[in-house]
């Protein structure tokens, strides 16, 4: 599954299998048509209508929060934490994603991360979050976790998040643009007890 995951920098990810899934597409230098687009919250570096249009087809399904839904068009399905949506053979669960010690991503906003089940693997995209109690109830094979700090978990906090979930593999993101650097990803890898893959960003 790892070879099917592309990181475009910051928090923008593509998972390409039989179906093509984008998560928080931003600054795309890619026009691979999307079957499914997942948008975690309404900050400009996660919700980019311009980037959505680059990859959207007539039958593309967009799963996002209610505050984002009005800013995109097409087959848009608004969700909140705890909701599960089935799109063909892909299951998407919306999970909580919020800050506990900063103001940027309040729990009250009901912003989300995603657990995507495809090809028998569960991929947990954390969204912009701190370490939160709900993580201990999430089961995932692959965890895509922010490490840049300031708005999300730091490298050290991301390790705590991974320890709560216990995936087989962790992939650090949310660094190298706006906040964080490759050093944060390397620190995360050094501290982690699970396998870590640092993916070179496609856009850089």
One Martini backbone bead per residue (centre of mass of N, CA, C, O) as a GRO file, in nm:
protein
  204
    1UNK     BB    1   0.054   0.064  -0.016
    2UNK     BB    2   0.282   0.275  -0.007
    3UNK     BB    3   0.320   0.302  -0.328
    4UNK     BB    4   0.014   0.453  -0.335
    5UNK     BB    5   0.150   0.699  -0.186
    6UNK     BB    6   0.116   1.055  -0.207
    7UNK     BB    7   0.312   1.350  -0.145
    8UNK     BB    8   0.267   1.718  -0.192
    9UNK     BB    9   0.277   1.844   0.069
   10UNK     BB   10   0.207   1.903   0.373
   11UNK     BB   11  -0.142   1.767   0.355
   12UNK     BB   12  -0.113   1.635   0.068
   13UNK     BB   13  -0.292   1.343  -0.058
   14UNK     BB   14  -0.245   1.025  -0.237
   15UNK     BB   15  -0.453   0.736  -0.327
   16UNK     BB   16  -0.360   0.474  -0.559
   17UNK     BB   17  -0.571   0.252  -0.712
   18UNK     BB   18  -0.850   0.172  -0.849
   19UNK     BB   19  -0.876   0.425  -0.684
   20UNK     BB   20  -0.883   0.788  -0.637
   21UNK     BB   21  -0.744   0.954  -0.349
   22UNK     BB   22  -0.795   1.264  -0.188
   23UNK     BB   23  -0.625   1.477   0.059
   24UNK     BB   24  -0.614   1.793   0.089
   25UNK     BB   25  -0.590   1.955  -0.176
   26UNK     BB   26  -0.271   2.132  -0.249
   27UNK     BB   27  -0.070   2.250  -0.477
   28UNK     BB   28  -0.114   2.108  -0.742
   29UNK     BB   29   0.089   1.885  -0.971
   30UNK     BB   30  -0.196   1.741  -1.058
   31UNK     BB   31  -0.452   1.552  -1.278
   32UNK     BB   32  -0.561   1.316  -1.142
   33UNK     BB   33  -0.846   1.176  -1.125
   34UNK     BB   34  -1.111   1.176  -0.895
   35UNK     BB   35  -1.318   0.971  -0.693
   36UNK     BB   36  -1.203   1.093  -0.413
   37UNK     BB   37  -1.265   1.362  -0.172
   38UNK     BB   38  -1.094   1.481   0.120
   39UNK     BB   39  -1.200   1.722   0.377
   40UNK     BB   40  -1.117   1.831   0.701
   41UNK     BB   41  -1.111   2.158   0.656
   42UNK     BB   42  -1.133   2.530   0.610
   43UNK     BB   43  -0.856   2.578   0.561
   44UNK     BB   44  -0.673   2.684   0.289
   45UNK     BB   45  -0.458   2.425   0.319
   46UNK     BB   46  -0.725   2.218   0.268
   47UNK     BB   47  -0.928   2.418   0.131
   48UNK     BB   48  -0.926   2.401  -0.239
   49UNK     BB   49  -1.120   2.468  -0.497
   50UNK     BB   50  -0.906   2.480  -0.721
   51UNK     BB   51  -0.795   2.189  -0.675
   52UNK     BB   52  -1.056   2.036  -0.703
   53UNK     BB   53  -1.108   2.113  -1.006
   54UNK     BB   54  -0.856   1.962  -1.128
   55UNK     BB   55  -0.986   1.653  -1.022
   56UNK     BB   56  -1.278   1.676  -1.101
   57UNK     BB   57  -1.558   1.490  -1.165
   58UNK     BB   58  -1.880   1.412  -1.209
   59UNK     BB   59  -1.839   1.143  -0.997
   60UNK     BB   60  -1.719   1.284  -0.768
   61UNK     BB   61  -1.655   1.239  -0.428
   62UNK     BB   62  -1.729   1.452  -0.144
   63UNK     BB   63  -1.576   1.462   0.181
   64UNK     BB   64  -1.703   1.671   0.450
   65UNK     BB   65  -1.773   1.942   0.610
   66UNK     BB   66  -2.022   2.169   0.648
   67UNK     BB   67  -1.833   2.431   0.605
   68UNK     BB   68  -1.725   2.317   0.319
   69UNK     BB   69  -1.967   2.230   0.132
   70UNK     BB   70  -2.039   2.529   0.018
   71UNK     BB   71  -1.739   2.549  -0.147
   72UNK     BB   72  -1.851   2.308  -0.306
   73UNK     BB   73  -1.927   2.080  -0.577
   74UNK     BB   74  -2.157   1.822  -0.623
   75UNK     BB   75  -2.084   1.519  -0.461
   76UNK     BB   76  -2.169   1.618  -0.144
   77UNK     BB   77  -2.063   1.499   0.189
   78UNK     BB   78  -2.163   1.561   0.501
   79UNK     BB   79  -1.970   1.543   0.808
   80UNK     BB   80  -1.902   1.386   1.122
   81UNK     BB   81  -1.799   1.261   1.387
   82UNK     BB   82  -1.870   0.903   1.326
   83UNK     BB   83  -1.904   0.890   1.040
   84UNK     BB   84  -2.007   0.671   0.761
   85UNK     BB   85  -1.879   0.608   0.426
   86UNK     BB   86  -1.978   0.454   0.121
   87UNK     BB   87  -1.756   0.406  -0.172
   88UNK     BB   88  -1.804   0.143  -0.280
   89UNK     BB   89  -1.506  -0.020  -0.157
   90UNK     BB   90  -1.497   0.243   0.023
   91UNK     BB   91  -1.422   0.339   0.356
   92UNK     BB   92  -1.536   0.629   0.553
   93UNK     BB   93  -1.415   0.769   0.854
   94UNK     BB   94  -1.501   1.008   1.079
   95UNK     BB   95  -1.271   1.182   1.289
   96UNK     BB   96  -1.135   1.337   1.529
   97UNK     BB   97  -0.998   1.691   1.511
   98UNK     BB   98  -0.792   1.860   1.756
   99UNK     BB   99  -0.724   2.092   1.995
  100UNK     BB  100  -0.591   2.126   2.343
  101UNK     BB  101  -0.346   2.385   2.347
  102UNK     BB  102  -0.508   2.545   2.120
  103UNK     BB  103  -0.703   2.757   1.876
  104UNK     BB  104  -0.719   2.650   1.567
  105UNK     BB  105  -0.882   2.356   1.650
  106UNK     BB  106  -1.175   2.325   1.756
  107UNK     BB  107  -1.391   2.092   1.869
  108UNK     BB  108  -1.662   2.250   1.797
  109UNK     BB  109  -1.618   2.229   1.473
  110UNK     BB  110  -1.603   1.927   1.371
  111UNK     BB  111  -1.346   1.831   1.277
  112UNK     BB  112  -1.134   1.608   1.065
  113UNK     BB  113  -1.057   1.285   1.010
  114UNK     BB  114  -0.941   0.967   0.859
  115UNK     BB  115  -1.071   0.635   0.785
  116UNK     BB  116  -0.939   0.428   0.530
  117UNK     BB  117  -1.086   0.155   0.355
  118UNK     BB  118  -0.851  -0.035   0.151
  119UNK     BB  119  -0.742  -0.328   0.057
  120UNK     BB  120  -0.755  -0.415   0.377
  121UNK     BB  121  -0.678  -0.120   0.471
  122UNK     BB  122  -0.602   0.114   0.736
  123UNK     BB  123  -0.616   0.471   0.697
  124UNK     BB  124  -0.481   0.733   0.902
  125UNK     BB  125  -0.590   1.063   0.889
  126UNK     BB  126  -0.558   1.313   1.126
  127UNK     BB  127  -0.507   1.592   1.073
  128UNK     BB  128  -0.550   1.881   1.268
  129UNK     BB  129  -0.377   1.783   1.560
  130UNK     BB  130  -0.368   1.645   1.859
  131UNK     BB  131  -0.351   1.468   2.127
  132UNK     BB  132  -0.623   1.237   2.164
  133UNK     BB  133  -0.833   1.017   2.319
  134UNK     BB  134  -0.960   0.883   2.053
  135UNK     BB  135  -0.706   0.729   1.945
  136UNK     BB  136  -0.732   0.459   2.120
  137UNK     BB  137  -0.991   0.368   1.918
  138UNK     BB  138  -0.797   0.347   1.677
  139UNK     BB  139  -0.766   0.151   1.382
  140UNK     BB  140  -0.443   0.095   1.215
  141UNK     BB  141  -0.191   0.045   0.968
  142UNK     BB  142  -0.187   0.349   0.872
  143UNK     BB  143  -0.021   0.665   0.962
  144UNK     BB  144  -0.103   1.010   0.906
  145UNK     BB  145   0.115   1.258   1.053
  146UNK     BB  146   0.171   1.537   1.222
  147UNK     BB  147   0.506   1.732   1.291
  148UNK     BB  148   0.530   2.070   1.286
  149UNK     BB  149   0.361   2.216   1.467
  150UNK     BB  150   0.181   2.491   1.623
  151UNK     BB  151  -0.105   2.347   1.492
  152UNK     BB  152   0.019   2.075   1.587
  153UNK     BB  153   0.196   1.824   1.622
  154UNK     BB  154   0.479   1.725   1.718
  155UNK     BB  155   0.708   1.492   1.702
  156UNK     BB  156   0.666   1.394   1.995
  157UNK     BB  157   0.352   1.388   1.984
  158UNK     BB  158   0.328   1.193   1.744
  159UNK     BB  159   0.436   0.953   1.899
  160UNK     BB  160   0.200   0.937   2.096
  161UNK     BB  161  -0.012   0.883   1.881
  162UNK     BB  162   0.112   0.620   1.775
  163UNK     BB  163   0.102   0.470   2.049
  164UNK     BB  164  -0.214   0.468   2.058
  165UNK     BB  165  -0.257   0.307   1.775
  166UNK     BB  166  -0.050   0.102   1.649
  167UNK     BB  167   0.084   0.084   1.379
  168UNK     BB  168   0.284  -0.038   1.123
  169UNK     BB  169   0.277   0.261   0.990
  170UNK     BB  170   0.442   0.582   0.949
  171UNK     BB  171   0.355   0.921   0.818
  172UNK     BB  172   0.495   1.222   0.775
  173UNK     BB  173   0.351   1.554   0.800
  174UNK     BB  174   0.327   1.889   0.815
  175UNK     BB  175   0.588   1.993   0.648
  176UNK     BB  176   0.781   2.244   0.460
  177UNK     BB  177   0.507   2.426   0.494
  178UNK     BB  178   0.485   2.702   0.702
  179UNK     BB  179   0.573   2.440   0.877
  180UNK     BB  180   0.839   2.292   0.939
  181UNK     BB  181   1.069   2.009   0.886
  182UNK     BB  182   1.270   1.749   0.813
  183UNK     BB  183   1.369   1.728   1.108
  184UNK     BB  184   1.096   1.642   1.223
  185UNK     BB  185   1.075   1.375   1.071
  186UNK     BB  186   1.342   1.255   1.179
  187UNK     BB  187   1.271   1.267   1.477
  188UNK     BB  188   1.024   1.089   1.459
  189UNK     BB  189   1.172   0.837   1.355
  190UNK     BB  190   1.374   0.809   1.595
  191UNK     BB  191   1.129   0.782   1.822
  192UNK     BB  192   0.999   0.549   1.692
  193UNK     BB  193   0.864   0.208   1.719
  194UNK     BB  194   0.777   0.229   1.435
  195UNK     BB  195   0.748   0.235   1.121
  196UNK     BB  196   0.906   0.482   0.897
  197UNK     BB  197   0.802   0.700   0.622
  198UNK     BB  198   0.976   0.926   0.420
  199UNK     BB  199   0.823   1.126   0.188
  200UNK     BB  200   0.877   1.270  -0.090
  201UNK     BB  201   0.779   1.549  -0.231
  202UNK     BB  202   0.629   1.618  -0.534
  203UNK     BB  203   0.646   1.959  -0.525
  204UNK     BB  204   0.993   1.961  -0.470
   0.00000   0.00000   0.00000
